[in-house]
Structure formats: structure tokens, C-alpha cells
Amino acid sequence: MPGAVVTDVARRADICTSLIYKWRREQRKAERASGFVPAVVVDEPAAVSPPASVPAITVELAGGVQVRIEATASAALVTATLRALR
């Protein structure tokens, strides 16, 4: 919690202060390892448009931006894409 004093927290939990620092370092390391990768947006239109007959999910975002997920996409890709758009 912002403004908390590590010594007070450790005393209330009856643990060593160095353990809290260790947990905090491990958490920060894990956050850096699983961070987002920057997206590159290109203003150029795609060279080839997918045929209209391919089943797909189209998500429309603010500003007229559309994200199209084709039916052949893996479930993991669809899940990751929709979570990222949330």
C-alpha cells in the first residue's frame, strides 16, 4: 500500500523485513518479464485484403479502427486479442 512502512508491515505479519523486500523484488522482476510488447501501427493499407467469404469476428474500436480475427485463428490467439482490447 502506498505510504506503508515495511518495518510496520513486517511486525504486524510477524515476518522478517528482508522477506518483504525479497517478495517485492521478485514481484517487480515478474512484472518486467511479462510486460507488454509495444505495437507498431502502420498507416499504409494492407496489400491484400482477406476474402469476404472467410468467417471472422470484426471488432470495431473508437476512431473507426477495426480488428478482424479469422475463424482459422487459434483459440489462444482469439482469447489474447480480446483480452488485450478490453
Backbone as CSV, one residue per row, in Angstrom:
resi,resn,N_x,N_y,N_z,CA_x,CA_y,CA_z,C_x,C_y,C_z
1,MET,0.845,-1.169,0.000,0.000,0.000,0.000,0.898,1.242,0.000
2,PRO,0.562,2.257,-0.775,1.372,3.477,-0.796,1.487,4.086,0.606
3,GLY,2.690,4.486,0.943,2.926,5.117,2.231,3.157,4.158,3.390
4,ALA,3.021,2.864,3.142,3.223,1.878,4.205,4.705,1.785,4.550
5,VAL,4.981,1.502,5.804,6.352,1.332,6.266,6.622,-0.163,6.367
6,VAL,7.646,-0.619,5.665,7.939,-2.054,5.599,8.123,-2.653,6.987
7,THR,8.795,-1.949,7.865,9.035,-2.465,9.214,7.719,-2.703,9.947
8,ASP,6.776,-1.771,9.816,5.469,-1.928,10.473,4.694,-3.109,9.889
9,VAL,4.722,-3.236,8.588,4.019,-4.355,7.927,4.619,-5.677,8.384
10,ALA,5.947,-5.763,8.406,6.620,-6.996,8.821,6.283,-7.335,10.272
11,ARG,6.275,-6.350,11.115,5.969,-6.573,12.533,4.541,-7.102,12.699
12,ARG,3.572,-6.492,11.985,2.169,-6.943,12.083,2.005,-8.377,11.586
13,ALA,2.777,-8.737,10.554,2.666,-10.087,9.980,3.604,-11.082,10.649
14,ASP,4.414,-10.590,11.572,5.370,-11.429,12.296,6.337,-12.134,11.344
15,ILE,6.889,-11.339,10.393,7.891,-11.861,9.467,9.070,-10.894,9.427
16,CYS,10.159,-11.342,8.869,11.384,-10.547,8.753,11.217,-9.502,7.642
17,THR,11.691,-8.286,7.868,11.569,-7.231,6.854,12.267,-7.601,5.553
18,SER,13.360,-8.333,5.633,14.087,-8.698,4.408,13.239,-9.596,3.508
19,LEU,12.322,-10.351,4.109,11.436,-11.208,3.316,10.487,-10.355,2.467
20,ILE,9.993,-9.275,3.043,9.118,-8.383,2.273,9.885,-7.767,1.103
21,TYR,11.103,-7.318,1.361,11.919,-6.761,0.273,12.185,-7.804,-0.811
22,LYS,12.429,-9.026,-0.393,12.664,-10.110,-1.355,11.421,-10.326,-2.209
23,TRP,10.245,-10.403,-1.572,8.995,-10.598,-2.316,8.750,-9.441,-3.283
24,ARG,9.046,-8.234,-2.842,8.831,-7.068,-3.690,9.755,-7.114,-4.913
25,ARG,11.033,-7.492,-4.699,11.967,-7.629,-5.838,11.481,-8.700,-6.811
26,GLU,11.033,-9.831,-6.287,10.551,-10.915,-7.151,9.312,-10.483,-7.939
27,GLN,8.427,-9.740,-7.294,7.218,-9.261,-7.975,7.574,-8.300,-9.094
28,ARG,8.469,-7.368,-8.834,8.882,-6.416,-9.859,9.578,-7.114,-11.018
29,LYS,10.377,-8.119,-10.702,11.058,-8.882,-11.749,10.034,-9.608,-12.617
30,ALA,9.023,-10.202,-11.980,7.974,-10.907,-12.722,7.171,-9.941,-13.588
31,GLU,6.906,-8.744,-13.084,6.163,-7.751,-13.860,6.945,-7.318,-15.095
32,ARG,8.255,-7.147,-14.947,9.084,-6.760,-16.102,9.141,-7.884,-17.127
33,ALA,9.195,-9.120,-16.654,9.310,-10.267,-17.564,8.043,-10.490,-18.363
34,SER,6.889,-10.119,-17.818,5.630,-10.386,-18.506,4.978,-9.108,-19.016
35,GLY,5.774,-8.081,-19.268,5.235,-6.809,-19.724,4.727,-6.876,-21.145
36,PHE,4.062,-5.825,-21.548,3.526,-5.753,-22.890,4.619,-5.405,-23.886
37,VAL,4.471,-5.875,-25.077,5.381,-5.557,-26.163,4.752,-4.397,-26.931
38,PRO,5.526,-3.372,-27.267,4.935,-2.235,-27.979,4.396,-2.641,-29.348
39,ALA,3.263,-2.085,-29.699,2.660,-2.353,-31.005,3.127,-1.296,-31.993
40,VAL,3.295,-1.698,-33.226,3.674,-0.769,-34.278,2.470,-0.610,-35.193
41,VAL,1.990,0.608,-35.333,0.837,0.880,-36.179,1.335,1.540,-37.453
42,VAL,0.954,0.968,-38.577,1.373,1.478,-39.874,0.147,2.051,-40.566
43,ASP,0.275,3.262,-41.089,-0.858,3.919,-41.740,-1.125,3.407,-43.147
44,GLU,-0.244,2.565,-43.673,-0.416,2.056,-45.025,-1.472,0.947,-45.033
45,PRO,-2.332,0.915,-46.043,-3.320,-0.170,-46.120,-2.632,-1.501,-46.420
46,ALA,-3.263,-2.573,-45.990,-2.720,-3.911,-46.246,-2.706,-4.160,-47.754
47,ALA,-1.679,-4.857,-48.217,-1.544,-5.132,-49.650,-2.649,-6.054,-50.141
48,VAL,-3.024,-7.027,-49.321,-4.041,-7.996,-49.724,-5.108,-8.053,-48.648
49,SER,-6.338,-7.861,-49.025,-7.450,-7.965,-48.082,-7.947,-9.398,-48.056
50,PRO,-8.325,-9.915,-46.874,-8.859,-11.273,-46.840,-10.201,-11.320,-47.566
51,PRO,-10.480,-12.449,-48.203,-11.751,-12.556,-48.912,-12.927,-12.400,-47.944
52,ALA,-14.003,-11.798,-48.421,-15.177,-11.557,-47.578,-15.861,-12.846,-47.147
53,SER,-15.599,-13.943,-47.864,-16.283,-15.198,-47.557,-15.665,-15.941,-46.375
54,VAL,-14.501,-15.495,-45.867,-13.862,-16.158,-44.735,-14.569,-15.726,-43.459
55,PRO,-15.111,-16.684,-42.684,-15.781,-16.313,-41.436,-14.793,-15.642,-40.479
56,ALA,-15.244,-14.591,-39.838,-14.357,-13.858,-38.949,-15.159,-13.073,-37.929
57,ILE,-14.453,-12.644,-36.893,-15.005,-11.721,-35.901,-14.367,-10.378,-36.210
58,THR,-15.174,-9.339,-36.314,-14.650,-8.000,-36.521,-15.028,-7.155,-35.317
59,VAL,-14.021,-6.602,-34.661,-14.239,-5.739,-33.503,-13.967,-4.316,-33.947
60,GLU,-14.961,-3.446,-33.773,-14.801,-2.050,-34.159,-14.461,-1.229,-32.930
61,LEU,-13.363,-0.481,-33.036,-12.896,0.357,-31.938,-13.187,1.823,-32.237
62,ALA,-13.012,2.663,-31.239,-13.209,4.096,-31.424,-12.302,4.606,-32.535
63,GLY,-12.787,5.576,-33.268,-11.987,6.152,-34.339,-12.063,5.364,-35.638
64,GLY,-12.955,4.379,-35.700,-13.124,3.610,-36.924,-12.118,2.489,-37.128
65,VAL,-11.277,2.232,-36.134,-10.290,1.156,-36.238,-11.009,-0.179,-36.085
66,GLN,-10.652,-1.142,-36.916,-11.248,-2.473,-36.862,-10.173,-3.532,-36.667
67,VAL,-10.498,-4.524,-35.844,-9.629,-5.676,-35.658,-10.426,-6.880,-36.138
68,ARG,-9.843,-7.613,-37.072,-10.528,-8.773,-37.651,-9.785,-10.039,-37.256
69,ILE,-10.523,-10.981,-36.693,-9.949,-12.262,-36.279,-10.625,-13.343,-37.115
70,GLU,-9.840,-13.991,-37.954,-10.411,-15.016,-38.834,-10.738,-16.288,-38.068
71,ALA,-11.641,-17.061,-38.615,-12.090,-18.295,-37.977,-10.966,-19.316,-37.840
72,THR,-9.918,-19.183,-38.636,-8.809,-20.134,-38.566,-7.823,-19.799,-37.444
73,ALA,-8.033,-18.669,-36.763,-7.140,-18.276,-35.663,-7.309,-19.246,-34.498
74,SER,-6.215,-19.491,-33.798,-6.273,-20.399,-32.652,-7.067,-19.763,-31.520
75,ALA,-7.612,-20.600,-30.650,-8.373,-20.114,-29.504,-7.511,-19.241,-28.604
76,ALA,-6.246,-19.595,-28.463,-5.336,-18.809,-27.625,-5.148,-17.409,-28.205
77,LEU,-5.024,-17.305,-29.525,-4.856,-16.004,-30.169,-6.112,-15.153,-30.006
78,VAL,-7.273,-15.752,-30.200,-8.535,-15.029,-30.049,-8.679,-14.525,-28.618
79,THR,-8.410,-15.393,-27.654,-8.510,-15.017,-26.245,-7.561,-13.881,-25.907
80,ALA,-6.316,-13.996,-26.335,-5.324,-12.951,-26.060,-5.708,-11.634,-26.710
81,THR,-6.217,-11.681,-27.924,-6.607,-10.457,-28.633,-7.765,-9.777,-27.925
82,LEU,-8.795,-10.533,-27.573,-9.959,-9.931,-26.926,-9.615,-9.411,-25.528
83,ARG,-8.749,-10.085,-24.815,-8.314,-9.581,-23.509,-7.532,-8.287,-23.653
84,ALA,-6.696,-8.205,-24.685,-5.908,-7.001,-24.905,-6.786,-5.814,-25.272
85,LEU,-7.899,-6.054,-25.918,-8.796,-4.981,-26.332,-9.705,-4.505,-25.204
86,ARG,-9.804,-5.266,-24.131,-10.688,-4.917,-23.020,-10.368,-3.632,-22.410
